[in-house]
Amino acid sequence: MYKKRTIGEKLFERYLISQGLADFDFEKTFKHTTTKLDYSVIIKRKEFLFEVKDFNYTKLASPHGCYDPYNRIRNHIHKAKGKFQDFKQWPCALVLYNNNAPLVHLTMPHVVAGAMYGDVGISWYVNLKTGKSIPKSEHMAFLSKGKMGTPAKPFNTTISALITLRKVFDRDGSLKGLGVIVWENRFARIRFPKKLFRGPFDERYAFSNGQYKKIFGNTFK
């Protein structure tokens, strides 16, 4: 049965074609499972699997109240983990697109990384002999509820990366093109290739020297 493409799926296809990656299938059938993922993409004779999820507009009950910036992203990560469970031998990525949804911050590193590794907070070191905090030891830390796990207990290793799909605009408001932000999963069984998705409007984040930070690209809005 033909499935109508979502806005995010249509844009992801446009992005792939813009990168010269036109060898893809939509909802390909696999022999070993009845699960269908959105996209199978052949890149240099290797197959990559992608699940695309849109965040659509919903009316806020209280636009001025408190909200959890991680929750909706974590829900999609949780669902994608279930869909990818039969594809542990493939590099798998979850593509996220904000289709005019309020309070969904898919381009903010502390929000996306926080959804992956734990609520962002402040931590500091303590002198075990005195019980006092060590001066100037405060640093950003991922605390709890992350959907990828912790270094001591990683539990989401099949998702190689999250990918934010976004439109990039010029200063006058005209569309410059499509770009992605690749958010590497530090616990991935199969790493998302460093040389993949490195277009003029792309960015990439990964752990480096103990910090989750940008390792490729400029900043676009």
C-alpha positions in Angstrom: 0.0 0.0 0.0 1.4 3.4 -1.0 2.3 5.6 1.9 2.1 9.3 1.5 5.5 11.0 2.3 5.6 13.4 5.2 7.2 16.9 4.8 10.3 15.6 6.5 10.6 12.6 4.3 10.2 14.7 1.1 12.9 17.1 2.3 15.2 14.3 3.3 14.9 12.9 -0.2 15.8 16.3 -1.6 18.7 16.5 0.7 20.0 13.1 -0.3 19.8 14.0 -4.0 21.6 17.4 -3.4 24.5 15.3 -1.9 24.6 13.0 -4.9 23.0 10.2 -3.0 20.1 9.2 -5.3 20.4 5.4 -4.8 17.8 5.0 -2.1 14.6 3.0 -1.4 11.5 4.0 0.5 10.2 1.4 2.9 12.3 -1.4 1.5 11.3 -5.0 2.4 13.9 -7.2 4.2 13.8 -11.0 4.3 14.6 -11.3 8.0 11.9 -9.0 9.4 8.5 -7.6 8.7 9.7 -4.2 10.0 10.0 -1.5 7.3 12.2 1.5 7.8 11.7 4.7 5.9 14.9 4.8 3.9 17.6 2.4 2.7 20.5 4.4 1.1 23.4 2.8 -0.7 26.6 4.8 -0.2 29.8 3.4 -1.7 28.3 -0.1 -1.8 27.3 0.1 1.8 23.7 0.2 3.0 22.6 2.8 5.5 19.2 2.8 7.2 17.2 6.0 8.2 14.0 6.5 10.1 12.5 10.0 9.5 10.3 11.7 12.1 8.5 15.0 11.9 7.6 17.2 14.8 4.3 18.7 13.7 2.5 21.8 15.0 0.5 21.3 18.2 -1.3 24.0 20.1 0.3 24.7 23.5 -1.9 24.5 26.6 0.2 27.2 28.2 2.8 28.8 26.0 4.2 30.7 29.1 4.5 27.7 31.4 7.4 25.3 32.1 8.1 22.6 29.7 10.6 19.7 29.2 12.7 20.4 26.2 14.0 16.9 26.0 10.8 14.8 26.2 9.5 14.9 22.6 12.9 14.1 21.3 13.4 11.3 23.7 10.1 9.8 22.7 11.2 9.5 19.1 14.5 8.0 20.2 12.7 5.4 22.2 10.4 4.5 19.3 13.3 4.4 16.8 15.3 2.0 19.1 12.4 -0.5 18.8 12.2 -0.2 15.0 16.0 -0.6 14.6 16.2 -3.7 16.9 16.2 -6.1 13.9 19.0 -4.1 12.1 22.0 -4.3 14.4 24.3 -5.1 11.5 23.5 -1.9 9.7 24.5 1.7 10.4 21.2 3.3 11.5 20.2 6.9 12.0 17.2 8.8 13.2 16.4 11.9 11.2 14.4 14.6 12.9 12.6 17.5 11.2 10.7 20.3 12.9 7.6 21.0 10.9 6.6 24.2 12.6 6.3 22.7 16.1 6.8 25.1 19.0 9.3 24.5 21.7 11.2 21.8 19.8 14.8 22.8 19.6 16.5 20.4 17.1 19.4 22.8 16.5 20.4 23.5 20.1 23.3 21.3 21.1 22.5 21.2 24.9 18.9 20.1 24.1 19.7 17.3 21.6 22.7 16.1 23.5 20.7 16.3 26.7 18.0 14.1 25.2 20.7 11.6 24.2 22.9 11.6 27.3 20.9 13.2 30.2 19.5 16.4 31.4 22.1 19.1 31.2 23.2 20.5 34.6 26.2 21.7 36.5 28.6 19.4 38.3 31.7 20.0 40.4 34.5 18.1 42.1 34.7 17.6 45.9 37.7 17.2 48.1 37.0 13.8 49.8 39.1 14.7 52.8 37.5 18.1 53.6 34.0 17.5 52.0 34.3 20.9 50.3 33.9 21.6 46.6 37.1 22.3 44.7 37.2 25.9 43.5 36.6 26.6 39.9 35.7 22.9 39.2 32.2 23.6 38.0 31.5 22.2 34.6 28.5 21.2 32.4 27.4 17.6 32.9 24.8 15.2 31.6 22.9 14.1 34.7 20.0 11.6 34.1 17.3 10.3 31.8 19.4 10.1 28.6 18.1 7.7 26.0 21.6 6.5 24.9 22.8 5.4 28.3 25.9 6.3 30.3 29.6 5.3 29.9 29.1 2.8 32.7 25.9 1.5 31.2 25.3 2.2 27.5 22.0 0.7 26.3 21.2 2.3 22.9 24.0 1.1 20.7 22.2 0.4 17.4 21.4 4.1 16.6 24.6 5.4 15.0 23.5 9.1 15.1 20.6 11.5 15.4 20.3 13.8 12.4 18.6 17.2 12.4 17.2 18.1 9.0 16.7 21.8 8.5 16.2 24.5 6.0 19.0 27.1 5.9 18.0 30.7 5.1 20.0 33.8 4.0 19.8 37.0 5.9 17.1 38.4 3.6 14.9 35.3 4.4 15.5 33.5 1.1 16.1 29.8 1.2 19.8 28.9 0.7 19.4 25.2 0.8 18.9 22.1 3.0 21.4 21.0 5.6 21.8 18.6 8.5 23.3 18.4 11.9 24.8 15.0 12.7 24.8 14.2 16.4 27.1 11.2 16.9 26.1 8.5 19.4 29.2 7.9 21.4 27.9 4.4 22.3 27.1 3.3 18.7 28.1 -0.2 17.7 28.6 1.1 14.2 30.0 4.6 13.9 28.4 7.0 11.4 31.2 7.8 8.9 33.1 11.0 9.4 33.1 11.8 5.7 29.3 11.4 5.2 27.0 14.4 5.2 29.6 17.2 5.0 27.8 19.6 2.6 28.0 23.4 2.7 25.1 23.7 5.2 26.0 20.7 7.4 27.4 20.5 10.9 28.5 17.6 13.1 28.8 17.1 16.9 30.7 14.5 18.8 32.6 13.9 22.0 36.1 15.3 21.9 38.4 15.7 24.9 35.6 14.8 27.2 33.2 17.4 25.8 30.3 17.1 23.3 31.1 19.8 20.8 31.1 20.8 17.1 33.7 19.0 15.1 32.6 20.1 11.6 30.8 23.0 9.9 29.7 26.6 10.5 26.7 27.7 12.5 23.5 28.2 10.6 20.1 29.2 11.7 
